[in-house]
Amino acid sequence: MPQAFTTSRTPSILALSIAGLMLTACSGPEQTATESVNVQMLSSAPHLVTGGSALVELVYDSQGALPQIHVNNDAFTWPAPADADGLQTARVLIEGLKNGDNEVRVTVGAAKAALTLVNYPITGPVISGEHQQPYLCLSELAPRQAEDGSEQPRRFAIGNGEYLETSQSAGDCSVPTRVDYLYKSVSDEGFQPLQDPTRVPTDVATTETTSGQQLPFIVRLETGSINRAIYQIATLYQHGQTVSAVEPAPDGWNQRLVYTFGGGCEAGYFQGTSTGGVLRESILAKGYAVASSTLNVNAQGGCNDVLSAETAMMVKEHFSKHYGVPVHTIGSGASGGAMQQLLIAGAYPGILDGLLVGMTFSDAVTYFTDAQECSGPWRQYANNPDNGLDEATRTVVGGWPNWYLCDESLGDRPDRISPFDCPAEIPQAMHYHPEQNPDGVRCSIYDGMRNIFGEKSFPSIPTQRQVARSPHDNTGVQYGLEALNAGRITKQQFLDINENFGGWNIDYQLTPERTQGDPDAIRIAYETGRITSGDAGLARVPIIDDRLYLDDQGNFHASVYSFTTRARLQRDNGHADNYVIRRHGSEISLADENLSLMDEWLSNIDREDGSTPLLERIVAARPPQLLDDCFAADGERIVEPAQFDTQQLFDNTAGRCNQLYPPHAGLRLVAGGPLSNDIMKCQLKPIEISDYAVTFTDAEMNRLQSIFPEGVCDWSRPGVGQTSTQTWLSFGPSPVNRYQP
């Protein structure tokens, strides 16, 4: 039997705007002027319902008539509240939906409204395409090697000292939902397990929420499975409270949801052992709910942001149906967790309302252009003693702070675009090998996203199997161009480097020839939002970039990627005023302050005049104290615009913040590429003498022409296939906005 509660609480603007596009409402010709009814979806878009239930809102004026709700062939009468005069609002959790189309009709006297709900199984998929295969459940993962040499099973730690029981796991990796309780003690660090939530421990700490409530710090922790992944939801808990979306929000919840994302980037194929983290003490203490899933950890989810978006959408839908519709959903995560937020907000706007990103990468595809060109062909050439390059020369070609960044920080990391880069969770016997196991699991991030990039045969590898297409291309790229023009390398070195740079084939095996990207894969990367841009969803969200400075350590989390992201917004929108960069060292944490500022920013947006364009409202609503800044080691705050000067690639120190935290470049920027760093395949132009600050002899010019017979990159033009991102694309099974490559 559906549940309900009459309330005037305003539902999320996001839910209404998405639902409104799909809603069909009608009134019979006999409808009177005094009876009215409207039905709105709250928990998801009507065509993206999962799990057999949906939260809807009825707004009606019955004039004494009782609302009748019909779901397919079932019907029930809505009980009238005691004060039934005037406009009424009620939330109804409709359950028992079948897979596929479900017709919901509501009548109030002569007034009628209807909508169609399309339901998908809680195991998915919905929009990410056919399920990734193979897919290993927890109990099937390769064991972990312990320090003593023994093999230990990989397990999911719940957070209360126990591990998830997987013996009841179904074939789709489903596990029974469980609820646990924890509390914060006044004397111990972290959370302690609470066996009996009806009895408040004597040593429980007290916390104050954003609304000023003083509450015992007890946490309700829900663990279950959605979309073949393990999710968790944590909220403050008080004895006797009801967890329900159709009753008033429980005391302690501030009606905000923080959704966390974990880092890394690997090909997936398995159910992970951790989420992005939900037992966040400082966040829960303020009354925020926190949710995440194992498929929102990039190192477990295949570095597949469509799958991550689908999972976040489904977990948020579950939260909305059973806890309440959040006023705001704030994303939080660093590194691969920042990647996911930017990609999800860009291609699937509305899942996240605001982004808290750290150690930012704009996306996976363009990041791996720099990363793999460094760790593969450039590192091999630069480290060959026969080529006579000293460490300073090896470094300056990439504009890095030191050679360590390319040689070890990147060079010793797995090759994410290689089919041989399989996570340790996948048993060795399942790994792809072109001769010994050609049908094995290919672990490149593109094979993990084959639903998006598509597959074809490649004659360069000894297998008849079709494999995922790749968008990488370095035809026409003049490596070290800006170093040459700045007098940092010689003409001979410039010519030698570009003559011998080479590329790689689809198995990421180095080749003397430059890499030719698949034209369809390049176009798909742009169209589907696998490369972030400023012209899609990123112009609809406020973003705080918490940039922990690691350049001086030669860490691959280079600060330039904050600037590449901002440059895309500036190019596509004329400004990037919805993007704030805050720089600091490891001795300072801004996490709690940034969450508070984001909450304030989103609340201000809600109060802005809705008739103005959203980006204008976002900019106008930004808290006045939230500005680009940086912090010295002693805590001094320096407020000044964050700038990256592309004319100073080797000494970017203009301004106090850049003096403290100088940003560095990368191979493509030193090759003359734009700060947006999002050109996968450049358009070519004839070699022009005016592009060089040196004078080539006739022999040198002939050699340059032979190195680039088709021409060199024209960075002033968009990349080949570069186009606008299409949002809310489906790769199946949902037919709505189905992508046609």
Order of alpha helices (4+ residues) and beta strands (2+ residues): beta-alpha-beta-beta-beta-beta-beta-beta-beta-beta-beta-beta-beta-beta-beta-beta-beta-beta-beta-alpha-beta-alpha-beta-alpha-beta-alpha-alpha-alpha-alpha-alpha-beta-beta-alpha-alpha-beta-beta-alpha-beta-alpha-beta-alpha-alpha-beta-beta-alpha-alpha-beta-alpha-beta
